[in-house]
């Protein structure tokens, strides 16, 4: 699981250099305290001090190690007894309290990020998938073509049940996300044209929608973050985090009329409340929360959608009759979907309507 890999990386980076040469029964409370103090002064990949939450994660993985050692009777007691109220652990708070108000994209910035031809097609698709679904990074890169049901109405459906290569979701609760008409266009173009060109074969149901360019694994979060920074700089935008796309979707959708209580089913799924667990909102009602979002591709920057050659629309690589005709039919269907969906029309930033 990717979570285990993250914990291993934190332990190897911030803990092992301090306690690696020591026997477990030699590690004292003061040792753990010094490890956490060092982590608070360590630099992250961005060159800035670690966020308080990251430092707490470092402590959590250390505590888990010693708890297991106690359970296995390797040591008698754990030295991990630090307390936040004594200042030994950082409070779980934002490193910069003012950052949340700046951690959003404007509508025009999102349109640039998913449309600008200076950004590689696979990354434009990744950003569109992240924004229009409001999914976390691991959930986005873990989506496979089989998760996308294009035939559901009034909008297509994307099932988010796992992250990365099958790891459980952060919430543990799968959810179904309506596919915005603009995202449907992006995915159709990528599936028919971009995916075969970049990955080297037609998209198959078990393929990740936007895999690494080898086509065999989901993208890694550190690489995704660096690519985003490069792309933002390339189109003249300031630095932002990948998670800010999730925040932006919620912000813009609510400003366009989405109901927060229903939008939560799209971005977070049901809560642990027993009433939520026994509730299933009607699919058309959930679709309305996404369909109301007024955001489209900037047509001046988009490479026109062309029919894929030698690939049928089902993504299996099989052909049924005239493949070019089939591809044109699917492309036309995708373009029509950007018109009226659920009584709402989409637009382009150039002011055109479909």
Steps between C-alpha positions, in 0.01 A plus 500: 500500500613854423436611861749242625755623247450858623549393861813308405637809325435720806662247730805457276544877458431643844528216754745235385804734480459569875416158642631267230821399685312450830332193646128546552538466878762777494262760361373728775228761518763771465621334180154511345463859613823595321385318185179703488687823576731429206201429274350838589815667367537274193421622149236352274536442127397863447790627712268614778465361856274198536138578569376417854283220362801342331699514825209330674504232229871444572416453867208269418713262295763497777237428763356219287844339476550493876141392564563196282824432687307504830231270358770257386665521845825628352493794745307551822369851437485753218706821524243682286313690771536856372220749560384796295391695808857494628625637170672174409281455194379774265132585505308378197462833327578661168863604466377827345152591632436728203573247226149359465361820352763485225480124438249526217513556127284754321261374236722633221807334654330160502397548138862577410633201694273251322514665156838662435687309229834585663415241767537134390168335417532231767552758774213718374281192526629427850418853617153488343431165666617638835303822477166375372488206742639684805696182575822466696821435306509127576135466399563677170806304391338173612205532262479246220292517185267233636402746776347735240144418399428721199143377452350615831255790476460790545880506543761226476621337819852455637532253786759593763547189714879477535812712475837441334530125423202377699561648846192586704371856495588742777137497613452129427173583325474469118307766313362570153591823325299655214712574192463866406437552125835675464681213669316259269647687203849492647481126574359421154783689329763341722361147460460514123803706408739593781528170688606292196750767396662537844467150647540307177182291486124553506344552839385175662255469792772402749734783399538796732336802338814712537783260584871561501627514146609140527128423533560245777459694825318798650681830526692584817399795716845669518531485121146630461576796726816590309321472165224728621752766606671478160171533317381792710825684433477412129163675463587788731308404815624505858580184693209299640454151640323209328247488784401857417312367196272314740444815705435699182232262373307531824539879502395556138218244500345656810532846350318367191212367709600154624369399840781436746324209671456318167836600353661327797369167364707564185826610663496311830222244489266428793617582848523243776163616629252212495238710317751577222589134472132420448450783248542481122432832325332463157762490226346789299510715815867422553568577134344844537770596750770445237303604191442848642874568483567754223844410372615381162807466282658809349450409135785719374749270673345158441618256236183398309359159580571263213383146437736234632636270235463124544331516842143432591321710761472219752867536595568132453688537175242291314339640189140482390466585134642831385725620786529853367121528482467360852754745638333796329166393647646484852678833456179663381312353795760646736476843338122496522528428872644847552171654404197475725540259792238507770366832368837677530719615211876525520716775355849575382706788642494645148127553544385234252220258579461148369 
